[in-house]
Amino acid sequence: MRTISSGLSPQALSRIAGQLARELRRSQQQRMRAQKAPDG
């Protein structure tokens, strides 16, 4: 990861990190919605 990030600007890195966070949150929300009874 360090070799990839070394060629990018801090702005690009933060933008990519934000996109990753949004995608992760969206997938987590979909997974949680699909679980009708998470305790059983």
ABEGO torsion letter per residue (X at the ends): XAAAAAABBAAAAAAAAAAAAAAAAAAAAAAAAABABAAX
